[in-house]
Amino acid sequence: MSRPEIGRQEEFRLLVEQHSRALFGLAWRMTGNQQDAEEVVQETFLRAYRSFDRFDGRAQPGTWLHRIAVNCALDLLRTRRHDAGRVELQAVGSDAGDAVPARDTAPGPDRLLLSAEVQRRLTAALGRLSPTERAAFVLRHYQGCPIEEISRELRMSENAAKNCVFRAVQKLREALQPLL
Amino acid sequence: MHLSEEQLVWYRYGEAKGAAAIGEHLAACATCRAAYQSLERVLAAVDQMPAPDPGENYAAAVWQRLEPRLQQCRPAQRDEGAVRSLTLTALFATWRRLALAAAMAVLIVAAFLLGRFWPRPQTVARQPIPEQVRERILLVAVGEHLERSQMILIELANANPGPQLDVSSERQWAADLVGDNRLYRQAAARAGDPAITAVLDDLERVLLEIAHSPSTLSGGELERIQRQIESGDILFKLRVVESKVRRQEEKPNGL
């Protein structure tokens, strides 16, 4: 391996160190499971590496990687869309059914039951969102992206992006409202 | 008059038009306040979804898996265009430029669809891997075209007819889709698939209607477009065709 190539890899390794965890969080929110999230992170870095020479530092590396990750996750969701209804949100190292931590330090049995049911319904509702609805919602709700940015990232009109977020919220609301 | 659900959602996300007036209304109206509080409870529950911690050594593990693959994917400087063409993201980023080169695109896409998307009786010789990758990407592009077309139709079908509705971005979007749609329709017709040709033909008429509409629609004009969408049951037909394309896309080797 040539010296510039070694330097390039070292530079890239620092990016991997700094951004892996954040990208995993984003990918997990978008895909709903650990295995897919890890696949998205790997694919993100591979795509990023291919175009690393063109990354000239004008954008923040985090923003650049974040955009690639969103697209990787969307691609993955689209190719697995037939399974979208069965997407399960799983916490790392725990079963999906009891993953929501209650706010109280000693929640009563009623509250635990309610939390589990909220979790179950939320998991199902998120799994029923279309890939673009889910992506738009994650970007808006968890990443705090304004609609204008979401429309740019998902390559759709601002109205379409707004509709996606709104439909996602509606679906989540329909699923959870009876319990809350 | 109460606030709409949409107003509440965008107020919650800080992107509502007339946020001050909405805030004042919420302070004065118990019904809307209750609806808003209910929305906040739902979104708070979403916030409580546990974000998994991949572990302290996650970055090291990512690098360990990544490093052996980096040398294989190192692109030569002159290959950047080819690499770019392998990403769906970039495919759409260059879509407008492809549209400008429409004559070439017709040949490529039609050849692809004629040869691969609609099966032919004669045996097709085994294709080299890069060709399969390219075809798979094009299949994804067909699926994306149908999905994007559905989105614009759903958006207009669900719009509330008011005195004026700004559809300038939808017009532009529809105009972009018309060219692509024409390519796919022509390819389907040449391949002798009347069902898909008919659906794409219906879609093209609606897209043209939208593309040629004024940038601001009156209630009557919007309703006319909505009737056109509903009368042909076009959204249902599009879902069926898209589902067929996605099934092709998901087959091993892309086809």
Interface residues (C-beta under 8 A of the other chain):
Chain A: M1 E5 Q9 F12 R13 V16 E17 Q18 S20 R21 F24 G25 W28 R29 Q34 E38 V41 Q42 F45 L46 R47 Y49 R50 S51 D53 R54 I68 N71 D75 R78 T79 R81 H82 L89 Q90 A91 V92 G93 A99 V100 P101 R103 V118 Q119 L122 T132 R140 H141 P146 I147 R155 M156 S157 E158 N159 A160 K162 N163 V165 F166 V169 Q170 L172 R173 L176 Q177 L180
Chain B: E5 E6 V9 W10 Y13 E15 S38 L39 R41 V42 L43 A45 V46 Q48 M49 P50 A51 P52 D53 P54 G55 Y58 A59 A60 V62 W63 R65 L66 E67 R69 L70 Q71 C73 R74 P75 Q77 E80 V83 R84 T87 L88 T89 F92 A93 V140 G143 E144 E147 R148 M151 I152 I154 E155 N158 S169 E170 Q172 W173 R246 R247 E249 E250
